[in-house]
Amino acid sequence: MELALSIVLGGLFALAMSFLNRTIASPVVAIVNRWLRWLSFSLAIAWLTHYIGWSGRPFWVLAVTSMLLWVLMETLYNWFAISALSQSPIPLFPKFSVNATGEEWPALKRVIRVRDWLRKHKFTQVQALLADIGNGIHLRISVYQDPEAKVRVQVVFIPVNAAAVTVCFSVGSETESGMRYTTDNLFLPFGGFYPENWSVERRPWTRSLPSLIEKHRRRLAADNQTLVPWDGVPLDDLNNQQRELDRLNTELGFLFPQAMREEHGKMTFEGRYRVWKEVWLLNYFGLPQRY
């Protein structure tokens, strides 16, 4: 009975974390919660099967079997979700426009602290942008630069549900050699390809903006890169990035050509597989796929 009580408590704790994360929308809490749900479900099914006597196999065998059942169920769910995204009108590389609504920063203390930190360290806002990703939902980005205009910070507001917004950051710099360095903490799967002159490092576990900027500067110092100021407005640069990513990933087989997307969806089978792998890595380990 002690095992049963532990399983029930674990399930209740996972449920409580789910409700909590509807408000705080923390990727770290989400990862812990997924592991709790997986273990609670597997152990509960194994205990129930053993207690009722449906199987005479040892408890640990039933537990492992239940864990594999969870993997199968989530694999099918993720695959169907990725396929639905591929067939949906939601753009993978949306077009941005200037945010003229006045709705930029959510009125949340944890978010306002980020804005205050940027101001304190002399980062100035360059532009506020948004992109329509379907069903009246907008992806909002507020772009800041340091005093020398050599480090550009994108503060990305990602809607999780009607009540919660996750804040992620992307720190970018351009070098004299023509390289573009990006360090971000986005937890959304990408799965595609980057241009050869891009050096992208994703750190979903680093939720602090100061820590992310410090890691970005260390990368540049380690590669002995000389920075140049950003040229042009973020809107043009970001939309050019989106077009380049769409073109490159079409050429390399991650996306179908435009003429085939209405019939086959946006992503090829290989593209869906790459996204599926990254979904697993991000959901349970907080690690992006490396190619």
C-alpha positions in Angstrom: 0.0 0.0 0.0 3.0 2.3 0.5 3.8 2.0 -3.2 0.2 2.7 -4.1 0.2 5.8 -1.9 3.4 7.0 -3.4 2.0 6.6 -6.9 -1.2 8.5 -6.0 0.9 11.3 -4.5 3.1 11.5 -7.5 0.1 11.7 -9.8 -1.5 14.4 -7.7 1.8 16.4 -7.7 2.0 16.1 -11.4 -1.6 17.3 -11.7 -0.8 20.3 -9.4 2.3 21.2 -11.5 0.1 21.1 -14.7 -2.3 23.6 -13.2 0.6 25.7 -11.9 2.3 25.8 -15.3 -0.9 27.1 -17.0 0.0 30.4 -15.3 3.8 30.5 -15.1 4.4 28.6 -18.5 7.9 27.5 -17.5 9.6 25.1 -19.9 11.7 23.7 -16.9 8.5 22.9 -14.9 7.0 21.4 -18.0 9.9 18.9 -18.4 9.7 17.9 -14.8 6.0 17.4 -15.1 6.3 15.2 -18.2 8.7 12.9 -16.3 6.3 12.8 -13.3 3.3 12.0 -15.6 5.3 9.3 -17.4 6.4 7.6 -14.2 3.0 8.0 -12.4 1.1 6.5 -15.4 3.5 3.6 -15.8 3.7 2.7 -12.1 -0.1 3.1 -11.7 -0.9 0.7 -14.6 1.7 -1.8 -13.4 0.5 -1.7 -9.8 -3.2 -2.1 -10.9 -2.4 -5.0 -13.2 -0.3 -6.7 -10.5 -2.9 -6.0 -7.7 -5.9 -7.3 -9.7 -3.9 -10.3 -10.9 -4.2 -9.7 -14.6 -0.7 -10.8 -15.0 1.7 -13.0 -13.0 4.8 -11.3 -14.3 7.0 -9.4 -11.8 6.1 -5.8 -11.0 9.2 -4.4 -12.6 8.4 -6.1 -15.9 4.9 -4.6 -15.8 6.3 -1.2 -15.0 8.8 -1.3 -18.0 6.0 -2.5 -20.3 3.8 0.3 -19.1 6.6 2.8 -19.8 7.0 1.5 -23.3 3.2 1.8 -23.8 3.5 5.5 -22.7 6.3 6.0 -25.3 4.1 4.5 -28.0 1.1 6.6 -27.1 3.1 9.8 -27.0 5.0 8.9 -30.2 1.7 8.6 -32.0 0.4 11.8 -30.5 3.5 13.8 -31.5 3.6 12.4 -35.0 -0.1 13.2 -35.6 0.4 16.7 -34.1 3.4 17.3 -36.4 1.5 16.0 -39.4 -1.5 18.3 -38.5 0.9 21.3 -38.3 2.4 20.4 -41.6 -1.1 20.4 -43.2 -2.4 23.4 -41.3 -2.3 27.0 -42.6 0.0 28.0 -39.7 3.3 29.3 -41.3 6.5 27.7 -40.2 8.4 30.9 -41.0 5.8 33.6 -40.5 6.1 37.1 -41.9 6.6 39.9 -39.3 5.2 43.4 -39.3 5.6 46.4 -37.0 3.6 46.0 -33.8 1.4 49.1 -33.7 -1.1 47.7 -31.2 0.7 49.0 -28.2 0.5 45.5 -26.6 4.2 44.5 -26.2 5.1 43.5 -22.7 2.7 41.4 -20.6 2.0 42.9 -17.2 3.8 40.2 -15.3 6.5 40.9 -12.6 8.9 38.3 -14.0 8.6 39.9 -17.5 8.8 43.5 -16.3 12.1 42.6 -14.5 13.6 41.6 -17.8 12.7 45.0 -19.3 14.1 46.8 -16.3 17.4 44.9 -16.6 17.7 45.8 -20.3 17.1 49.5 -19.5 19.6 49.4 -16.6 22.3 48.0 -18.8 21.8 50.6 -21.6 20.0 48.3 -24.1 17.6 50.4 -26.1 14.5 49.2 -27.9 14.8 49.3 -31.7 11.5 47.8 -32.8 8.4 45.9 -31.6 7.2 43.3 -34.1 4.5 40.7 -34.4 3.5 37.8 -36.7 0.1 36.3 -37.1 0.4 32.5 -36.6 -3.3 31.8 -37.1 -6.6 31.8 -35.2 -6.0 35.4 -34.1 -2.9 34.3 -32.2 0.2 36.6 -32.5 3.9 35.9 -31.9 5.3 39.2 -30.5 9.0 40.2 -30.4 10.6 43.2 -28.8 14.1 43.9 -30.2 16.8 45.7 -28.2 20.4 46.6 -28.9 23.4 47.4 -26.8 25.0 50.9 -27.0 27.4 49.9 -29.7 24.6 48.1 -31.7 26.8 45.0 -31.8 24.6 42.8 -29.7 20.9 42.5 -30.6 18.4 40.9 -28.2 15.1 39.6 -29.3 12.6 39.2 -26.5 10.1 36.6 -27.8 6.6 36.3 -26.2 5.2 32.9 -27.0 1.5 32.3 -26.2 1.1 29.0 -24.5 -2.6 29.2 -23.7 -5.3 31.9 -23.1 -3.8 32.7 -19.7 0.0 32.2 -20.0 2.9 33.5 -22.0 6.4 32.1 -22.1 9.3 34.6 -22.6 12.3 33.4 -24.6 15.4 35.3 -25.8 17.5 35.3 -28.9 20.9 37.1 -28.8 22.6 37.8 -32.1 25.7 39.4 -33.5 27.4 39.8 -36.9 31.1 39.5 -37.4 33.7 41.0 -39.8 34.1 37.6 -41.4 30.4 37.5 -42.4 29.3 35.1 -39.8 26.1 35.5 -37.8 26.2 34.2 -34.3 22.9 33.4 -32.4 22.5 32.2 -28.9 18.9 31.5 -27.8 16.9 29.6 -25.2 13.9 28.8 -27.4 12.3 25.5 -26.5 10.3 25.1 -29.7 11.5 22.4 -32.1 13.1 23.5 -35.3 14.5 20.4 -37.0 15.5 22.2 -40.1 18.8 23.5 -41.6 20.6 26.8 -41.0 22.7 28.7 -43.6 26.4 27.9 -43.6 27.4 31.4 -42.3 25.1 31.0 -39.2 26.5 29.7 -35.9 23.4 28.9 -33.8 23.6 27.6 -30.2 20.4 26.8 -28.5 20.3 26.6 -24.7 16.7 25.9 -23.5 17.8 25.4 -19.9 19.2 28.9 -19.6 16.2 30.9 -18.7 18.1 34.0 -17.5 18.7 36.7 -20.0 22.0 38.0 -18.4 23.3 34.4 -18.4 22.4 33.9 -22.0 24.1 37.1 -23.0 27.2 36.1 -21.1 27.3 32.7 -22.8 26.9 34.5 -26.2 29.8 36.8 -25.5 32.0 33.8 -24.4 31.2 32.1 -27.7 32.4 35.1 -29.6 35.5 35.5 -27.5 36.4 31.8 -27.8 36.1 32.0 -31.6 38.1 35.3 -31.6 35.4 37.1 -33.6 35.4 40.8 -34.3 31.9 42.3 -34.2 30.4 44.8 -36.6 27.3 47.0 -35.8 24.0 45.8 -37.0 22.9 47.4 -40.2 19.2 48.0 -41.0 16.1 47.7 -39.0 15.1 44.4 -37.3 11.9 44.0 -39.4 13.7 43.8 -42.7 16.4 41.6 -41.2 14.0 39.2 -39.6 11.8 38.8 -42.7 14.9 38.2 -44.8 15.9 35.5 -42.4 12.5 33.9 -42.7 12.6 33.9 -46.5 16.2 32.5 -46.5 15.3 29.7 -44.1 12.2 28.8 -46.2 14.3 28.7 -49.4 17.2 26.7 -47.9 15.0 24.2 -46.2 13.0 23.7 -49.4 16.3 23.1 -51.3 17.6 20.6 -48.7 14.4 18.6 -48.6 13.0 19.6 -45.2 10.1 21.4 -46.9 8.1 20.6 -50.0 8.3 23.1 -52.8 5.5 25.7 -52.7 3.6 24.1 -55.5 3.4 20.8 -53.7 2.5 22.1 -50.2 -1.3 22.3 -50.7 -1.5 18.6 -51.6 1.3 17.2 -49.4 1.6 19.7 -46.6 4.7 21.8 -45.8 7.1 19.3 -44.3 8.5 16.2 -46.1 8.6 12.8 -44.3 12.3 13.5 -43.4 11.3 16.9 -42.1 8.6 15.5 -39.9 11.0 12.9 -38.6 13.6 15.5 -37.7 11.0 17.6 -35.9 9.7 14.5 -34.1 13.1 13.6 -32.8 13.7 17.2 -31.5 10.3 17.2 -29.8 11.3 14.2 -27.7 14.7 15.7 -26.9 13.2 19.0 -25.9 10.2 17.6 -24.0 12.1 15.3 -21.8 15.7 16.5 -21.7 15.5 20.2 -22.7 18.1 19.5 -25.5 17.8 20.7 -29.1 18.8 18.3 -31.9 22.3 18.8 -33.2 23.0 18.2 -36.8 
